[in-house]
Amino acid sequence: MSDKKFPNGFYWGAATASYQVEGGIENTDWAKAAREGRVPACGRACDHYHRYEADFDIAKELGHNAHRLSVEWARIEPEEGRFDEVAIEHYREVLNALHTRGITPFITIWHFTLPLWFSETGGFERKDSPEIFARYSAYVVEKLGDLCVSYSTINEALPFTSNGWRRGTWPPFKKWPGIDRVGVPTYSNFHKMEEKVGIVNIFKYFRVLRNLAKAHNRAYDAIKRVRPEVEVGIVHHVILFHSNGSWLNDLKAKFMNWHWTHQHLGRVYKRCDNLGLNYYLHKKFGDTRTYRKTDMDWDVYPEGIYEALKMLWRYKKPIYITEAGVADDDDDIRADYIKTQVEATRRALQEGVDVRGHMYWSLLDNYEWALGFDKRFGLVEIDYDTLERKIRPSAYVYKKIIEQNGIVE
Ligand code: BGC
């Protein structure tokens, strides 16, 4: 591998998640929360459910050879234990559409939204939730395994639990007393609504995290029983906690990295054939630098992906960058952001980290959870009135990187 090149066969592409792009999903906890006015409505989103062929044409035109998508649990298992063949057939068509265009699919089995029957009965607070999730996961892979060999069970256990059971900003809106005063670094900066505040949520938070780890482990075993040949991993959202070097700040960073990353991965890595890295955020304790901000009001710090990769390399599993990207409506940060991110990834590769792919978040502008549709992460801009797609200039910079399989000046 020359200095600037990535290994042959490196996967380059973008990621999406079903609820954020497909549209027309009404039987989830998020859709219910929207009906109650607690989060913005998702509605038809990008109507990717009907327009996936045209969207994959764009991905192909942009040179992508990989695409990460998620399947919607509420479509596939609309009632407890009843699986919908029609929903599976749809995803088979989606996967075939990717293959026809020479794009390798990577499936995430569950990306945040829960079927109503599950969330209404306690969701991942339920004792039997790991088994329920394992049954669903095995069904998905049994049905799709001939068309896709790479699966992640769970997208981002920590943000899911932190927003839902600590900060109270996502369903089921449970919140620790006094949490806003502690100044815990926030993942989502949206705040509205009557949360359910209570000490009991502290216990629930840790219970949900444990159940999610168990759910992954059970799902891994169940999947391997039906399809031993596929790869199964988990997607982890690294917040890079680092410090200005003082011993106290070092200690804080170490503790937060342990809680946010290593405690969870320590519970699941033995049942991971690979790890997915989602990187957006860093928090440097004792930092005095002022950063340019993204439209999410997050620091522009794409080079942090180097340290995030190194952090995950502790587990010595192949790593896919399953998400990294920037909300940037004017598209004036994105191209440099991607270049820096790719450059930092190359550095990690050169130092021996086994990175296999890079999936930019996101292919399309989409529903940014409690923040609605205003934040624009897409390589492709969506006009939500007409659903017209418009490729952003930065997408062509990424295309050039892909064509060169690396950054070549
Ligand atoms: C999530 C995506 C989300 C993105 C940007 C990731 O943590 O997986 O669903 O849109 O961050 O906030």
Boltz pocket constraint, residues with backbone or C-beta under 6 A from the ligand:
constraints:
  - pocket:
      binder: B
      contacts: [[A, 17], [A, 20], [A, 155], [A, 156], [A, 159], [A, 237], [A, 278], [A, 280], [A, 323], [A, 361], [A, 367], [A, 368], [A, 369]]
      max_distance: 6.0
